[in-house]
Amino acid sequence: MQPSFRFDNQAVFVLHTYPFKETSLVVELFSHDHGRVATTAKGARRPRSAMRGMLQSFQPLMATWSGKSELKTLHSLDWASGLLLLKGEALMCGFYLNELLLRLLPREDAHEALFIYYGATLKTLAGEVDLATTLRRFELKLLQELGYAIPLQQDSRGASVLPEQSYVYQAEQGAQPIQATGYAAQNGVQLLGKTLLDMAGDDYTQPQTLQQSKQLMRYLLAHYLGDQPLYTRQLLIDMQGL
């Protein structure tokens, strides 16, 4: 029996679209069952295309596609549930999430829990409440779901993180205590143990925790993203320091 290369009625979000040939679009989808999938929407740039009006980011959709190659053919889209309205800073935050997913998610590698969390995060953003905390939570969840070790409760030696201790957090190593001699590593982010413990407990109520967690996540994301900066990250910094 030949394997099926058609996938019907898959829960998806549109992450990004860009022109392909004269009248088509490449549509990057984030799907519940198949992770990030690249598809072509043939004729979607034509004014009368039935699919054109549905290629909107942040909306829960049901998609059907087929194909053996990395670039699939998108056959249909349907609305899945109520529409979400993101505006202003929340809209920019949504585009930031999408850019993170495009840059970090491998193709066709399912991350069901992350898909559900992404949908919940979009609903939180639509409420326009505590945007900075919402971003920190998603950034941490994303790296954890992708398998990157982000130890928050033990330091690099395996000892429990102490709330009043100062640490330097380094990618791939974790938190290293700063001793009384004043030693600090050249690379990494300096922060208090309390910040790490607050992040582990999903508590961003303290201004210091929110500020230091932003510095930590910015550093870790830059490490895993490499040399090419995030376009939306700079826009958020320019707007409100999110």
N, C-alpha and C positions, 0 to 999 in steps of 0.2 A: 504493500500500500504506500503510495507516494505521500510525503508530508504535505500538509496544507500550508500555502504561503499567503492565505487570505485571512484577515482578522476582522471580524464583524463586531460592531457595537461595543467598541472599546472606550472606557472612560479616559478622557484626555483633557489637557489644557494646551492652548497654543502659546508657545514660548516666544516665537519669532517668525517673521516671514520676510522673504526678499525675492526680487524678480528672478525669473528663470525663463530663458528664451523670450519669445515675443509677447505671449499672452498668459504665461503661467507663473506660478509662484513656488518657491521651496518653502515648505511649512515645517518648522521644527515643533514637534509635539512632545509633551511629557505625559506618558500614559501610565495607568495604574499597573498593568500587567507586563509591560514591555519596556518600561523606562523611557529614555529619550529616543525618539524615532524621527528620522528625516523623511519627508514625503514631498511629492510634487502634486500640486493642485492644478491640473491642466485647465487652461482657459479661465482661471480665476481672476485674471486682470481685466477680462472683458466686462463692460458695463452691465450686461444682463446675466452674468454668472450667478447661479443659485447659491454657490458657496461663498461668493465674495463677501457678503454681509455678515457671514458667520465666523470669519477668520479674525476673531477678536481675542486679545489676551485677557486672562483672568476670569474667563467664563467657563463653567463646567460644561463639557461637550461630550457627545458620543460620536466616535469616528470609525469608519471602515476603510481599510487600506489593504494592499496586496503587493507582492514582489519578493524576489529572491536577493536582489542586490541591496547595498546599503541605503540607496535612495528608493523608497517605495512609491507607489502610486496611491494617492488619496482619492477615494471614490465618493465619500459622503461625510457630511457633518450634520448633527442634530443637537438641539438644545437639551441639556440634561436636567437642569433645575433652574431655580430663580436666578435672575441676572444680578451681578455684583457691580456696584458703582464705586470706582476709585477715582479720587480727584485730588488736585493739588499735590502736597507733599506725599500723601499716601499713594498716589499714582506713580510718582518717581520711585518710591520704595518698592512698589510692585515690579517695575522694570528692573530695579536692582536685583530682586530675587530671581527674575528670569535670566538676567545676565550671569548670575552665579551658577544657576543650573546649566546653562549652555556651556559655560567654561569648565565646570567640574564634573558633570555627569558623563560617564562613558555611554556610548550608544548601546541601546538594546540590552541594558542591564537593569532588571526590575528592582525598584525600591518602593515597595507598596507602602510601608510606614511613612516614608518621606513624602510620597504623593498625597497621602491623607493629611499630613502635617502642613504641607504647602497649601492645600485647599482651606484648612482651618486658619492659616496665617493670613490668607487673602481676606477672609471674613473679618478678622481682627483689624486689618488695615482699613477696611471699608468703614469701620467705626471711628477711625481717625483718633484713637486714644493711645497715648504712650507709644509712639512710633519707634523711638530709639530702642526701648526694651523689646519690642516685637522683632526688630531686626537682629538684636543680639541673640535672642532665643533661636531664631531660624538659622543664623550662621553657625551656632554651636551644634544644633541638631543636624544640619547638613554635613558638617565634617564628621560627626560621630556616625551617621548613617553610612557614609562612604568608607568607613573603616579606619579613619585616622584616629590614633590614640590621643586623646586630649585629657590626660589625668588632672583631676582637680582636687582630689582629697588626699593624695599621697605625693610626696616630693620625688625628686629623681633618685633618691636613695631608698625609697619605699617607706619612709617614715610619714606619719600623719602630718598633714599641713596644719600649722598653728596660726590662729587668726591674727595675732599681733606680730608675727614674724614677717620680715621683708624678704622677698624672693625675686630672682630673675627667672622668667619663664622663657625657655628656649624650645623651638620646634624640634620634634623628634626626641627630646630629652625630658621636658617637663620643667617643674619648678625647682630651682636650686637656691638654697638658703644663702642670704647675704650675711656673712659673719661680721663680727664686731670690728674686724680689721678694715672694713670698708670695701672689701673685694666685690666687684660686680663684673659680670661677663660683658664683653664688648657688644655681643649680639643678643637680642631678646628684649623683653619688656619687664621693667621693674614694677612690682605691685605687692600689695599686702596679701597675706594668707587669707584674710577675711574675704577679699574679693573672690578668690577661687572657691572658697566654701559657700559663699552666697550664690555663685554661678551653679555650683553643684546642687544647691537647694532651690534653684530657679527663683531667687530672691534678688530683684534689682531695685529695691526701694531706696537704698542708700546712694546719694549722689556720687560718692567715691567709687562705689562698686560699678555704677553705670559708666563712669568715666574710664576707669581702669579696664573694665571688660571691653569697652570699645577699642582701646589701644591694643589689648591682647588679640582680639578677633581680627583687627586690621592687619596686625603683624602676621598672624597665622595664615590668613587668607593670602596675603602677599607671598608667603613662603610656598604655598601649594599651587598658586596660580602662575608663578614664574614672573618673567620680566614684563609681560604685557599688562598694563594696569586696567582696572575696570573703568569704563567710561561713566557709568551711572554712579559709581562710588565718589568720583570727583564732583559730580553734580550735587550729590547729597551733602558733601562737605561744604561746597560753596553756598548751599541754601541755608542749612541750619546746623551743620556739624553733626548730622546723623550718622 
